[in-house]
Amino acid sequence: MKARKTLAISAAMLVGAMGLSACGGSGDEAASSGDGDVTITWWHNSNNDPGKSYYEQVAADFEADHPGVTIEISAMQHEDMLTKLDAAFQSGDVPSVYMERGGGELADHVEAGLTKDISEAAADEIDKIGGSVAGWQVDGQTYALPFSLGVVGFWYNTEIFEQAGITEAPATMDDLYAAIDKLKAAGVEPISVGAGDKWPAAHYWYYFALRQCAQDVLTDAVKTLDFSDDCFVRAGEDLEALVAAEPFNAGFLSTPAQSGPTSASGLLATGKVAMELAGHWEPGVMQGLTEDGKGLGDATGWFPFPEVDGGDGDPAAQLGGGDAWAVSQDAPDEAVEFVKYLVSDEVQKGFAENDMGLPTNPTASQYVADPALANLLQVRNDAPFVQLYFDTAFGASVGGAMNDAIALAFAGQATPQDIVDATQAAADAEK
């Protein structure tokens, strides 16, 4: 039986982190500092401004302080980056610095010898970031430094809600269904979802599972890959009921997540829908999808996923995770120094000020000025349990099968039991 390495993020880890205050070549051209010119290849998904320009400046500043170092940046749309990263891992030709999501995915990369152990080289940064680093550790060793960590919830247009007569953000599923009805009556499509990219649709099933399943059931599933508890079927039944209410944008089955004005994020940013279930990255994404670069601006609102009646999960538990900077095994030593710089006070301050996400460096938390992001930050800190995205926690094979089945359920082509069966079959193949 293949050993599973558990990398779930607990609330204690998150609070421990914050209490102090959601991609070219392998870089083996040079081996260490002082050996001549060095090229670092850096892949990330901040392909819109202000993030794209900010990261270009960050790279330029690092180059100025490290003569002989050149950073080659590839800024990609998120799904394109994931596809290219998958291909890079298959070929073994991984960029020097890349975004690592942790969980079973990281464990696979470590097992394949593709990711560098930075435990010793980045000891000071690990100590400063605190407990959230645990999501990127395998067998007690650290393989990446998280730079953004948040939870998924509903981003919404406060002006549209007001026009539709919705005076309070939904706290329960009954509240959400009532809001959907009011928005439809006002002639507004209630929710956009990028089901064409699967993972945004999958987040709904993940959240229903988090509400229906007790915490120990979920943490045990990560270890054992056993999905026999009936709470997983109940999660599918909740999803089935939501899809039947027809809350989603026209053409949602083929809608992309974030690419362009007709994506799920673009529809929200341009006022075509009222809300979208997405992670802490959403304000930055929306800013890049509007002509004025402001996204929803002052009309940006956020609320956590509603309570589900009769579930065994804690209603305050959240689904989340984040992104970390990892270094490929054959990258030069300067790549590790660059990753350390990316989580420095200076860089994380700018990251927060540009609304690019929720920084993990506790010194930078004070610079999260956006009220909606500040609300999200509070919910994250108060959560008794934060479940890492299932497709990340379970790894590519199991998570991929799970997401495929959930996407079929959105299309009315899979039952709640089908989702569990497909997931269990993929899990059994891993054992």
Wavefront OBJ file of the C-alpha trace (Angstrom):
o trace
v 0.000 0.000 0.000
v 1.392 3.351 -1.003
v 2.055 5.523 2.048
v 0.103 8.751 2.283
v 1.787 11.846 3.633
v -0.728 14.003 5.474
v -0.439 17.734 4.886
v -3.820 19.089 6.030
v -3.821 22.625 7.354
v -5.284 23.017 10.836
v -6.703 26.149 12.381
v -4.002 26.058 15.018
v -1.371 26.263 12.324
v -3.081 29.259 10.757
v -3.550 31.077 14.021
v 0.038 30.322 14.971
v 1.182 31.942 11.757
v -0.960 35.035 12.111
v -0.855 35.446 15.876
v 2.485 37.219 15.474
v 0.587 40.005 13.772
v -6.956 30.731 -4.091
v 4.361 28.901 -13.100
v 11.258 27.534 -18.807
v 14.100 25.228 -17.868
v 15.175 23.606 -14.684
v 17.699 26.252 -13.757
v 20.648 23.862 -13.630
v 22.826 26.179 -15.696
v 24.729 27.202 -12.558
v 25.246 25.426 -9.281
v 26.062 27.987 -6.634
v 26.745 31.606 -5.809
v 29.902 33.100 -7.161
v 30.266 30.735 -10.113
v 29.522 33.319 -12.788
v 26.291 34.374 -14.451
v 23.181 32.622 -13.141
v 19.735 32.394 -14.706
v 16.673 31.745 -12.571
v 13.465 30.753 -14.332
v 10.346 31.853 -12.426
v 6.790 30.764 -13.224
v 3.789 32.470 -11.600
v 0.133 33.206 -12.355
v 0.008 36.982 -11.788
v -0.492 37.670 -15.476
v -2.550 40.844 -14.991
v -1.674 44.196 -13.460
v -1.030 45.243 -10.803
v 0.472 41.846 -9.938
v 2.359 41.323 -13.188
v 4.117 44.686 -13.060
v 4.775 44.355 -9.346
v 6.523 41.029 -9.753
v 8.578 42.413 -12.640
v 9.812 45.136 -10.309
v 10.515 42.589 -7.560
v 12.664 40.585 -9.955
v 14.485 43.706 -11.137
v 15.226 44.726 -7.547
v 16.642 41.286 -6.761
v 18.803 41.364 -9.901
v 20.162 44.788 -8.906
v 21.192 43.430 -5.506
v 22.673 40.231 -6.991
v 25.020 41.079 -9.885
v 25.269 38.270 -12.402
v 21.774 36.937 -11.672
v 19.102 37.087 -14.370
v 15.484 36.177 -13.658
v 13.461 34.951 -16.611
v 9.766 35.400 -15.774
v 6.888 33.448 -17.244
v 3.598 35.028 -16.114
v 0.720 32.769 -17.126
v -3.010 32.450 -16.785
v -3.653 30.093 -13.870
v -4.958 27.079 -15.775
v -2.234 27.411 -18.426
v 0.371 27.447 -15.662
v -1.024 24.296 -14.067
v -1.034 22.482 -17.404
v 2.551 23.493 -18.152
v 3.680 22.620 -14.642
v 2.164 19.152 -14.981
v 4.101 18.679 -18.217
v 7.283 19.987 -16.589
v 6.971 17.517 -13.720
v 6.414 14.684 -16.158
v 9.557 15.598 -18.110
v 11.640 16.509 -15.058
v 12.434 19.899 -16.620
v 11.005 22.061 -13.824
v 11.470 25.860 -13.571
v 13.895 27.103 -10.930
v 11.114 28.727 -8.883
v 7.478 27.738 -9.189
v 4.162 27.851 -7.342
v 3.587 24.776 -5.191
v 0.144 24.027 -3.737
v 1.236 21.432 -1.179
v -0.689 18.384 -0.062
v -0.476 15.131 -1.977
v 0.861 16.987 -5.008
v 3.938 18.133 -3.115
v 4.438 14.682 -1.610
v 4.517 13.251 -5.134
v 7.042 15.849 -6.282
v 9.268 15.148 -3.288
v 9.050 11.406 -3.818
v 10.119 11.924 -7.436
v 13.126 13.996 -6.346
v 11.955 17.127 -8.174
v 11.715 19.645 -5.317
v 14.533 20.996 -3.148
v 14.556 20.676 0.648
v 14.988 24.252 1.920
v 14.607 23.501 5.632
v 18.095 24.643 6.578
v 18.651 27.373 4.002
v 15.359 29.126 4.839
v 15.238 28.391 8.583
v 14.752 32.029 9.574
v 11.896 32.530 7.103
v 10.233 29.297 8.235
v 10.366 30.459 11.854
v 8.863 33.832 10.976
v 6.003 32.497 8.856
v 5.134 30.000 11.563
v 2.682 27.120 11.583
v 1.223 27.593 8.110
v 4.487 26.238 6.686
v 3.286 22.790 7.821
v 1.155 22.561 4.691
v 4.362 22.406 2.658
v 6.321 19.958 4.775
v 6.887 16.276 4.109
v 8.240 14.051 6.876
v 9.151 17.143 8.877
v 11.178 18.802 6.123
v 10.151 22.041 4.396
v 9.998 22.177 0.610
v 8.301 25.523 -0.043
v 7.555 28.872 1.608
v 3.859 29.861 1.511
v 3.281 33.438 0.404
v -0.518 33.585 0.320
v -2.999 31.681 2.444
v -6.724 32.159 2.542
v -10.161 30.601 2.416
v -12.825 30.262 -0.267
v -16.082 32.177 0.022
v -18.603 34.165 -1.986
v -17.458 37.423 -3.551
v -20.421 39.591 -4.438
v -21.493 42.921 -5.857
v -22.915 44.892 -2.936
v -24.741 47.304 -5.249
v -26.561 44.500 -7.064
v -27.495 42.899 -3.750
v -28.940 46.215 -2.555
v -30.896 46.734 -5.772
v -32.348 43.230 -5.419
v -33.447 43.944 -1.839
v -30.892 41.670 -0.173
v -30.001 43.488 3.020
v -27.750 40.894 4.681
v -25.215 38.432 3.344
v -26.585 34.852 3.382
v -25.592 32.907 6.504
v -27.471 29.657 5.805
v -28.343 27.715 2.657
v -31.965 28.850 3.076
v -30.678 32.427 3.030
v -28.675 31.698 -0.113
v -31.672 30.199 -1.897
v -33.755 33.246 -0.902
v -31.062 35.549 -2.314
v -30.997 33.534 -5.543
v -34.747 33.991 -5.918
v -34.515 37.744 -5.305
v -31.713 38.163 -7.823
v -33.627 36.230 -10.458
v -36.689 38.393 -9.792
v -34.498 41.455 -10.341
v -33.344 40.074 -13.694
v -29.808 39.261 -12.555
v -27.972 35.971 -12.984
v -27.152 35.074 -9.367
v -23.871 33.148 -9.530
v -21.084 32.629 -12.040
v -19.051 29.433 -11.997
v -16.132 28.453 -14.209
v -17.228 24.842 -14.603
v -15.278 24.619 -17.839
v -12.120 24.466 -15.709
v -13.767 21.971 -13.289
v -12.046 23.052 -10.044
v -14.327 26.072 -9.450
v -17.340 23.749 -9.687
v -15.606 21.188 -7.488
v -15.293 23.747 -4.697
v -19.053 23.488 -4.146
v -18.894 19.749 -3.473
v -15.816 20.276 -1.295
v -17.719 22.772 0.835
v -20.817 20.588 1.113
v -18.547 17.731 2.220
v -16.942 20.048 4.772
v -20.407 20.901 6.124
v -21.745 17.320 6.049
v -18.652 15.445 7.286
v -17.118 15.627 10.752
v -13.556 16.882 10.862
v -12.131 13.500 11.834
v -13.826 11.873 8.837
v -12.105 14.313 6.498
v -8.679 14.072 8.111
v -8.926 10.273 8.133
v -9.895 10.268 4.454
v -6.693 12.130 3.606
v -4.705 9.380 5.344
v -6.692 6.305 4.349
v -8.358 7.321 1.064
v -11.583 5.814 2.401
v -14.762 7.557 1.242
v -17.298 5.084 2.660
v -18.902 7.514 5.138
v -22.351 8.495 3.888
v -21.569 12.177 4.493
v -19.831 12.210 1.105
v -23.039 11.084 -0.610
v -24.992 13.718 1.335
v -22.571 16.341 -0.001
v -23.503 15.274 -3.512
v -27.198 15.517 -2.666
v -26.698 19.088 -1.469
v -24.898 19.882 -4.711
v -27.658 18.256 -6.745
v -30.232 20.465 -5.020
v -28.229 23.618 -5.678
v -27.751 22.845 -9.379
v -31.482 22.112 -9.665
v -32.208 25.639 -8.412
v -30.497 26.955 -11.596
v -28.496 29.750 -9.973
v -25.607 29.777 -12.436
v -24.766 31.907 -15.454
v -25.849 30.866 -18.929
v -23.311 28.493 -20.453
v -21.665 27.811 -17.092
v -20.581 24.297 -18.105
v -18.073 25.745 -20.583
v -17.291 29.010 -18.775
v -13.575 29.405 -17.899
v -12.558 30.392 -14.398
v -10.508 33.563 -14.831
v -9.456 34.142 -18.431
v -11.117 37.139 -20.053
v -14.269 39.210 -19.496
v -16.606 36.257 -20.175
v -14.930 34.083 -17.537
v -16.615 33.531 -14.175
v -14.412 36.187 -12.602
v -14.942 38.509 -15.556
v -18.720 38.236 -15.319
v -18.602 39.260 -11.667
v -16.065 42.028 -12.267
v -18.196 43.608 -15.008
v -21.527 43.410 -13.179
v -23.044 40.635 -15.283
v -23.665 38.385 -12.246
v -24.131 39.051 -8.549
v -21.640 36.661 -6.944
v -19.019 33.947 -7.380
v -17.504 31.312 -5.087
v -13.761 31.920 -5.215
v -10.632 32.281 -3.145
v -8.663 35.174 -1.729
v -7.092 35.861 -5.120
v -10.361 37.153 -6.592
v -9.926 40.936 -6.080
v -6.580 40.882 -7.865
v -7.989 38.784 -10.706
v -10.988 41.095 -11.143
v -8.760 44.166 -11.231
v -7.015 42.710 -14.260
v -10.321 42.077 -16.037
v -11.745 45.611 -15.965
v -10.632 48.561 -18.064
v -10.168 50.843 -15.073
v -8.124 48.217 -13.199
v -10.377 48.478 -10.141
v -12.513 45.354 -10.430
v -15.679 45.867 -8.361
v -13.972 48.603 -6.353
v -16.111 49.868 -3.480
v -18.887 47.443 -4.464
v -16.800 44.422 -3.457
v -18.332 42.244 -0.751
v -17.472 38.845 0.702
v -19.199 36.276 2.911
v -18.226 32.744 3.984
v -19.890 29.616 2.617
v -23.261 29.257 4.359
v -24.219 26.795 7.058
v -25.840 23.544 5.912
v -28.712 22.242 7.989
v -28.177 18.839 9.620
v -24.510 18.412 8.738
v -21.900 16.845 11.008
v -19.217 19.420 10.184
v -18.527 22.581 12.129
v -20.433 25.406 10.368
v -17.466 27.718 10.947
v -14.971 25.371 9.269
v -13.546 26.715 6.023
v -12.133 25.398 2.768
v -8.838 26.939 1.812
v -5.192 26.693 1.171
v -2.647 28.789 -0.526
v 0.353 29.026 -2.730
v 3.997 28.666 -1.882
v 7.256 29.291 -3.661
v 9.232 26.103 -4.222
v 12.651 25.522 -5.770
v 13.378 22.697 -8.171
v 15.997 20.170 -7.123
v 18.597 21.217 -9.718
v 18.092 24.978 -9.407
v 21.049 27.192 -8.404
v 21.482 28.354 -4.817
v 20.452 31.845 -5.858
v 16.937 30.505 -6.499
v 16.590 29.728 -2.801
v 17.732 33.261 -1.968
v 15.132 34.620 -4.376
v 12.349 32.594 -2.736
v 13.413 33.930 0.661
v 13.237 37.453 -0.775
v 9.716 36.799 -2.078
v 8.429 36.290 1.482
v 10.407 39.191 2.958
v 8.750 42.085 4.768
v 9.288 44.379 1.813
v 7.871 42.125 -0.909
v 4.946 40.841 1.151
v 4.011 44.430 2.078
v 3.633 45.284 -1.602
v 1.795 42.003 -2.189
v -0.790 43.028 0.428
v -1.063 46.631 -0.754
v -1.767 45.463 -4.308
v -4.587 43.171 -3.087
v -2.828 40.155 -4.598
v -3.806 37.875 -1.716
v -3.383 37.364 2.003
v 0.298 37.459 2.990
v 1.765 34.831 5.289
v 4.486 37.116 6.638
v 2.870 38.456 9.843
v 4.594 41.821 9.419
v 2.650 42.415 6.197
v -0.837 41.559 7.495
v -1.407 45.153 8.618
v -1.239 46.287 4.982
v -4.341 44.318 3.905
v -6.488 47.403 3.395
v -9.367 46.060 1.309
v -12.356 45.659 3.676
v -13.558 42.447 2.007
v -10.112 40.866 2.239
v -9.818 42.012 5.837
v -13.126 40.264 6.565
v -11.841 37.110 4.914
v -8.644 37.333 6.956
v -10.691 37.450 10.172
v -12.794 34.444 9.142
v -9.624 32.536 8.310
v -8.099 33.298 11.684
v -11.285 32.403 13.583
v -11.951 29.129 11.771
v -11.721 26.045 14.003
v -10.559 23.993 11.025
v -9.379 24.824 7.522
v -9.580 21.958 5.049
v -7.004 22.017 2.271
v -8.573 21.874 -1.202
v -9.472 18.230 -1.746
v -7.799 17.882 -5.139
v -4.579 19.160 -3.577
v -4.894 17.155 -0.361
v -5.593 13.863 -2.153
v -3.125 14.357 -4.996
v -3.498 14.576 -8.755
v -4.947 11.120 -9.490
v -7.626 11.010 -6.809
v -8.349 14.734 -6.935
v -8.587 14.691 -10.717
v -11.084 11.828 -10.724
v -13.089 13.615 -8.041
v -13.194 16.881 -10.010
v -14.169 15.078 -13.226
v -17.105 13.392 -11.510
v -18.253 16.634 -9.873
v -18.178 18.374 -13.259
v -20.407 15.611 -14.639
v -22.787 16.161 -11.733
v -23.037 19.835 -12.674
v -24.041 18.659 -16.144
v -26.654 16.271 -14.734
v -24.632 13.262 -15.868
v -23.500 11.906 -12.494
v -25.338 11.093 -9.271
v -24.114 11.790 -5.734
v -23.108 8.137 -5.470
v -21.248 8.351 -8.815
v -18.974 11.066 -7.379
v -18.064 8.867 -4.426
v -17.601 5.762 -6.586
v -15.298 7.530 -9.051
v -13.255 9.005 -6.228
v -12.992 5.673 -4.383
v -11.962 3.851 -7.560
v -9.136 6.302 -8.133
v -8.154 6.043 -4.468
v -8.095 2.233 -4.584
v -5.762 2.421 -7.566
v -3.365 4.491 -5.413
v -3.254 1.919 -2.621
l 1 2 3 4 5 6 7 8 9 10 11 12 13 14 15 16 17 18 19 20 21
l 24 25 26 27 28 29 30 31 32 33 34 35 36 37 38 39 40 41 42 43 44 45 46 47 48 49 50 51 52 53 54 55 56 57 58 59 60 61 62 63 64 65 66 67 68 69 70 71 72 73 74 75 76 77 78 79 80 81 82 83 84 85 86 87 88 89 90 91 92 93 94 95 96 97 98 99 100 101 102 103 104 105 106 107 108 109 110 111 112 113 114 115 116 117 118 119 120 121 122 123 124 125 126 127 128 129 130 131 132 133 134 135 136 137 138 139 140 141 142 143 144 145 146 147 148 149 150 151 152 153 154 155 156 157 158 159 160 161 162 163 164 165 166 167 168 169 170 171 172 173 174 175 176 177 178 179 180 181 182 183 184 185 186 187 188 189 190 191 192 193 194 195 196 197 198 199 200 201 202 203 204 205 206 207 208 209 210 211 212 213 214 215 216 217 218 219 220 221 222 223 224 225 226 227 228 229 230 231 232 233 234 235 236 237 238 239 240 241 242 243 244 245 246 247 248 249 250 251 252 253 254 255 256 257 258 259 260 261 262 263 264 265 266 267 268 269 270 271 272 273 274 275 276 277 278 279 280 281 282 283 284 285 286 287 288 289 290 291 292 293 294 295 296 297 298 299 300 301 302 303 304 305 306 307 308 309 310 311 312 313 314 315 316 317 318 319 320 321 322 323 324 325 326 327 328 329 330 331 332 333 334 335 336 337 338 339 340 341 342 343 344 345 346 347 348 349 350 351 352 353 354 355 356 357 358 359 360 361 362 363 364 365 366 367 368 369 370 371 372 373 374 375 376 377 378 379 380 381 382 383 384 385 386 387 388 389 390 391 392 393 394 395 396 397 398 399 400 401 402 403 404 405 406 407 408 409 410 411 412 413 414 415 416 417 418 419 420 421 422 423 424 425 426 427 428 429 430 431
